[in-house]
């Protein structure tokens, strides 16, 4: 009885590790795809967003410097990614 229980616990432990590993691979794949899409968007629409950034709604005005900084980081990352691919 105790051997069966230990075997069942080992089986569940192995199964849990496999499930977590597969979930992690799935999540990193989707995050990678989403990141690439965001960087591509940033590179393609850089001029549009730079033009619209000063005209944020009043509720977002306090966050304008932070949003501008984040946008700049995104654009730099997109340029870097494009250079690496070339």
Residue frames as a rotation matrix with the C-alpha (Angstrom) as fourth column:
UNK 1
0.568 0.823 0.000 0.00
0.823 -0.568 0.000 0.00
0.000 0.000 -1.000 0.00
UNK 2
0.538 -0.433 -0.724 2.74
0.113 -0.814 0.570 2.43
-0.836 -0.388 -0.389 0.97
UNK 3
-0.568 -0.760 0.315 4.72
0.383 0.095 0.919 1.56
-0.728 0.643 0.237 -2.18
UNK 4
-0.122 0.631 0.766 1.67
0.987 -0.007 0.163 2.26
0.108 0.776 -0.621 -4.33
UNK 5
0.807 0.444 -0.390 1.15
0.526 -0.840 0.132 5.58
-0.269 -0.312 -0.911 -2.63
UNK 6
0.072 -0.873 -0.482 4.80
0.049 -0.479 0.876 6.56
-0.996 -0.087 0.008 -3.12
UNK 7
-0.640 -0.279 0.716 4.55
0.666 0.264 0.698 5.57
-0.384 0.923 0.017 -6.80
UNK 8
0.315 0.848 0.426 1.42
0.937 -0.349 0.000 7.64
0.149 0.400 -0.905 -7.25
UNK 9
0.732 -0.116 -0.672 3.04
0.228 -0.887 0.402 10.65
-0.643 -0.447 -0.622 -5.59
UNK 10
-0.375 -0.927 -0.022 6.11
0.196 -0.102 0.975 10.27
-0.906 0.362 0.220 -7.83
UNK 11
-0.396 0.308 0.865 3.90
0.917 0.189 0.353 10.04
-0.054 0.932 -0.357 -10.89
UNK 12
0.700 0.713 -0.030 2.01
0.713 -0.701 0.000 13.21
-0.021 -0.022 -1.000 -9.91
UNK 13
0.403 -0.640 -0.653 5.25
0.098 -0.680 0.727 15.04
-0.910 -0.357 -0.212 -9.20
UNK 14
-0.646 -0.642 0.414 6.69
0.437 0.134 0.890 14.13
-0.626 0.755 0.194 -12.62
UNK 15
-0.068 0.722 0.688 3.41
0.988 -0.045 0.145 15.04
0.136 0.690 -0.711 -14.30
UNK 16
0.787 0.347 -0.510 3.29
0.483 -0.861 0.159 18.41
-0.384 -0.371 -0.845 -12.54
UNK 17
-0.080 -0.900 -0.429 6.89
0.066 -0.434 0.898 19.21
-0.995 0.043 0.094 -13.54
UNK 18
-0.666 -0.126 0.735 6.10
0.696 0.248 0.674 18.30
-0.267 0.961 -0.077 -17.17
UNK 19
0.343 0.893 0.291 2.94
0.933 -0.359 0.000 20.44
0.104 0.271 -0.957 -17.16
UNK 20
0.655 -0.164 -0.737 4.76
0.224 -0.890 0.397 23.43
-0.721 -0.425 -0.546 -15.70
UNK 21
-0.452 -0.892 0.012 7.57
0.212 -0.094 0.973 23.04
-0.867 0.442 0.231 -18.24
UNK 22
-0.456 0.363 0.812 5.09
0.889 0.140 0.437 22.90
0.045 0.921 -0.387 -21.16
UNK 23
0.657 0.737 -0.158 3.15
0.750 -0.661 0.036 25.87
-0.078 -0.142 -0.987 -19.80
UNK 24
0.296 -0.642 -0.708 6.35
0.130 -0.707 0.695 27.85
-0.946 -0.297 -0.125 -19.44
UNK 25
-0.718 -0.548 0.430 7.39
0.460 0.089 0.883 27.08
-0.522 0.832 0.188 -23.02
UNK 26
-0.027 0.807 0.591 3.92
0.979 -0.098 0.177 28.06
0.201 0.583 -0.787 -24.27
UNK 27
0.756 0.341 -0.559 3.97
0.524 -0.827 0.204 31.31
-0.393 -0.447 -0.804 -22.29
UNK 28
-0.085 -0.861 -0.501 7.45
0.104 -0.508 0.855 32.31
-0.991 0.020 0.133 -23.43
UNK 29
-0.636 -0.080 0.768 6.55
0.746 0.189 0.638 31.61
-0.196 0.979 -0.061 -27.05
UNK 30
0.341 0.866 0.366 3.49
0.901 -0.413 0.137 33.84
0.269 0.283 -0.920 -26.88
UNK 31
0.657 -0.180 -0.732 5.36
0.317 -0.815 0.485 36.56
-0.684 -0.551 -0.479 -24.99
UNK 32
-0.473 -0.879 0.065 8.08
0.356 -0.123 0.926 36.48
-0.806 0.462 0.371 -27.63
UNK 33
-0.416 0.405 0.814 5.51
0.892 0.007 0.452 36.81
0.177 0.914 -0.364 -30.42
UNK 34
0.684 0.711 -0.160 3.70
0.729 -0.659 0.187 39.63
0.028 -0.244 -0.969 -28.61
UNK 35
0.303 -0.668 -0.679 6.97
0.272 -0.623 0.734 41.45
-0.913 -0.407 -0.007 -27.96
UNK 36
-0.695 -0.553 0.459 7.96
0.559 -0.015 0.829 41.20
-0.452 0.833 0.319 -31.61
UNK 37
0.010 0.793 0.609 4.56
0.942 -0.211 0.259 42.52
0.334 0.571 -0.750 -32.67
UNK 38
0.777 0.263 -0.572 4.81
0.513 -0.791 0.334 45.50
-0.364 -0.553 -0.750 -30.30
UNK 39
-0.112 -0.908 -0.404 8.33
0.231 -0.420 0.878 46.33
-0.966 0.005 0.257 -31.46
UNK 40
-0.632 -0.045 0.774 7.29
0.770 0.076 0.633 46.07
-0.088 0.996 -0.013 -35.12
UNK 41
0.460 0.867 0.191 4.33
0.857 -0.490 0.157 48.36
0.230 0.092 -0.969 -34.45
UNK 42
0.561 -0.306 -0.770 6.60
0.364 -0.743 0.561 50.83
-0.743 -0.595 -0.306 -32.65
UNK 43
-0.530 -0.848 0.026 8.97
0.362 -0.198 0.911 50.99
-0.767 0.492 0.412 -35.59
UNK 44
-0.530 0.373 0.762 6.25
0.829 0.037 0.558 51.31
0.180 0.927 -0.329 -38.22
UNK 45
0.457 0.831 0.317 4.21
0.680 -0.556 0.478 53.97
0.574 -0.003 -0.819 -36.37
UNK 46
-0.271 -0.673 -0.688 6.98
0.952 -0.292 -0.089 55.95
-0.141 -0.679 0.720 -34.72
UNK 47
-0.922 -0.121 0.368 6.13
0.231 -0.933 0.274 59.24
0.311 0.338 0.889 -36.47
UNK 48
-0.064 0.985 0.162 2.40
0.117 -0.154 0.981 58.95
0.991 0.081 -0.105 -35.78
UNK 49
0.498 0.251 -0.830 2.81
0.797 0.244 0.553 58.29
0.341 -0.937 -0.079 -32.08
UNK 50
-0.528 -0.752 -0.393 5.49
0.836 -0.542 -0.087 60.99
-0.148 -0.375 0.915 -31.70
UNK 51
-0.761 0.322 0.563 3.04
0.062 -0.828 0.557 63.44
0.646 0.459 0.610 -33.26
UNK 52
0.214 0.976 -0.035 0.11
0.044 0.026 0.999 62.39
0.976 -0.216 -0.038 -31.06
UNK 53
-0.161 -0.337 -0.928 2.02
0.865 0.405 -0.297 62.05
0.476 -0.850 0.227 -27.77
UNK 54
-0.975 -0.222 0.017 1.80
0.185 -0.849 -0.495 65.80
0.124 -0.479 0.869 -26.91
UNK 55
-0.498 0.856 0.135 -1.99
-0.696 -0.488 0.526 65.69
0.517 0.168 0.840 -27.41
UNK 56
-0.780 0.193 -0.595 -2.78
0.412 0.874 -0.256 63.13
0.471 -0.445 -0.761 -24.74
UNK 57
0.325 0.936 0.135 -6.10
0.353 -0.253 0.901 63.47
0.877 -0.245 -0.413 -22.89
UNK 58
0.172 -0.218 0.961 -5.98
-0.662 -0.748 -0.051 65.56
0.729 -0.627 -0.273 -19.73
UNK 59
0.892 0.218 0.396 -6.26
-0.448 0.549 0.706 62.45
-0.064 -0.807 0.587 -17.55
UNK 60
0.762 -0.642 0.082 -3.00
0.647 0.756 -0.100 61.11
0.002 0.130 0.992 -19.01
UNK 61
0.698 -0.491 0.521 -1.05
-0.135 -0.805 -0.578 64.41
0.703 0.333 -0.628 -19.01
UNK 62
0.626 -0.516 0.584 0.71
-0.743 -0.169 0.648 63.66
-0.236 -0.840 -0.489 -15.69
UNK 63
0.490 -0.408 0.771 2.03
0.136 0.909 0.394 60.45
-0.861 -0.088 0.501 -17.23
UNK 64
0.986 -0.021 -0.164 3.23
-0.163 -0.273 -0.948 62.08
-0.024 0.962 -0.273 -20.45
UNK 65
0.216 -0.975 -0.049 6.97
-0.975 -0.213 -0.057 62.04
0.045 0.060 -0.997 -19.55
UNK 66
-0.249 -0.266 0.931 6.81
-0.473 0.872 0.122 58.39
-0.845 -0.410 -0.343 -18.52
UNK 67
0.639 0.559 0.529 4.84
0.207 0.537 -0.818 57.40
-0.741 0.632 0.227 -21.62
UNK 68
0.844 -0.393 -0.365 7.29
-0.527 -0.480 -0.702 59.31
0.101 0.784 -0.612 -23.81
UNK 69
-0.130 -0.933 0.335 10.21
-0.954 0.210 0.213 57.55
-0.269 -0.292 -0.918 -22.17
UNK 70
-0.046 0.188 0.981 8.60
-0.102 0.976 -0.191 54.13
-0.994 -0.108 -0.026 -22.56
UNK 71
0.913 0.403 0.058 7.82
0.041 0.052 -0.998 54.90
-0.405 0.914 0.031 -26.20
UNK 72
0.504 -0.809 -0.303 11.44
-0.857 -0.423 -0.295 55.93
0.110 0.408 -0.906 -26.78
UNK 73
-0.330 -0.599 0.729 12.68
-0.684 0.684 0.252 52.68
-0.650 -0.416 -0.636 -25.24
UNK 74
0.372 0.563 0.738 10.30
0.145 0.750 -0.646 50.69
-0.917 0.347 0.197 -27.45
UNK 75
0.962 -0.020 -0.273 11.47
-0.264 -0.322 -0.909 52.47
-0.070 0.946 -0.315 -30.58
UNK 76
0.096 -0.995 0.000 15.14
-0.994 -0.096 0.048 51.94
-0.048 -0.004 -0.999 -29.68
UNK 77
-0.253 -0.124 0.960 14.50
-0.333 0.942 0.034 48.25
-0.908 -0.311 -0.279 -29.04
UNK 78
0.729 0.580 0.364 12.71
0.167 0.365 -0.916 47.97
-0.664 0.728 0.169 -32.38
UNK 79
0.735 -0.534 -0.417 15.60
-0.668 -0.462 -0.583 49.66
0.119 0.708 -0.697 -34.21
UNK 80
-0.235 -0.854 0.465 18.07
-0.894 0.378 0.242 47.34
-0.382 -0.358 -0.852 -32.49
UNK 81
0.074 0.359 0.930 15.99
-0.009 0.933 -0.359 44.29
-0.997 0.019 0.073 -33.43
UNK 82
0.946 0.316 -0.072 15.80
-0.051 -0.073 -0.996 45.45
-0.320 0.946 -0.053 -37.05
UNK 83
0.385 -0.884 -0.264 19.57
-0.917 -0.336 -0.213 46.00
0.100 0.324 -0.941 -37.22
UNK 84
-0.313 -0.490 0.814 20.25
-0.622 0.753 0.215 42.54
-0.718 -0.439 -0.540 -35.82
UNK 85
0.395 0.570 0.720 18.02
0.191 0.716 -0.672 40.95
-0.899 0.403 0.174 -38.45
UNK 86
0.919 -0.033 -0.393 19.70
-0.367 -0.434 -0.823 42.85
-0.143 0.900 -0.411 -41.29
